[in-house]
């Protein structure tokens, strides 16, 4: 589904639905209160967030491959039909099988998809993983997390502060922060989300595009995205100097139909424009259209790498040394 606009403003809808949000939070907490987490054979790092939709978890998870040697990724494979455990093979698996995010993670390091996180963790450890990085799973209590990084989009923070359906929160802010080991703020902290991190470190990072700025300056572009906040993607293109002839937002994880992409290709070609999307959307495109679509890839750059290393030190120090 598309993210409701009132989740990120002071609309009356948030206030009216607040009791339903409180009920959601109570039910979610009760559902896993009696679960005893399993301690994996190797350290587990969780990269999660508190809001539904995109906060930048996957780019943050991808960046950790440079700091934690021998890591394997563990994902539930949202949207994929395979229960797992299975190690993702981008040449053999499609997003319909394993989900879109695991395909991106598998480009950087072995990625395991498993609806049962405990079984997936065992498979990865048996395979030889020295540590596990969970893409999402902050609200999943089945595994003991040795380290939890809570990612926040600096542009919107925690939205209106209400839980689903009144707002974007999966759980109350205070309860989530209490289980985190560090808060990661991506981009400028426009809502002062750092104020909630009273007893944990705050790490700052930003996204950089891997497409040269000059290649987009004054370029006519038709853009489309099915992510948590498509408008952020469109703003990034415009920030690089692109002239947007069309900006089409689809629901998060949207499965693109050939007809939809065919219409976008036709619009771009008829106007002499480039058709551009995100890396996560690209893996969901019908194969025969992928060569006709450009990809704006992003990567995380940490403002203070030493601060990150200090946060990761308890896990890094447990890794086997070659």
Secondary structure, 3 states (H helix, E strand, C coil): CCCCHHHHCCCHHHHHCHHHHHHHHHHHHHHCCCCCCECCCCEEEEEECCECCCCCHHHHHHHHHHCCCCEEEEECCCCCCCCEEEECCCCCCCHHHHCHHHHHHCCCCCEEEECCHHHHHHHHHHHCCCEEEEECCCCCCCECCCEEEEEEECCCCCCCCCECCCCCECCCHHHHHHHCCEEEEECCCCCCHHHHCCCCEEEEEEEEECCCHHHHCCCEEEEEECCCCHHHHHHHHHHCCCEEEEEEECCCCCCCCHHHHHHHHHHHHHCCCEEEEEHHHHCCCCHHHHHHCEEECEEEEECCHHHHHHHHHHHHCCCCCC
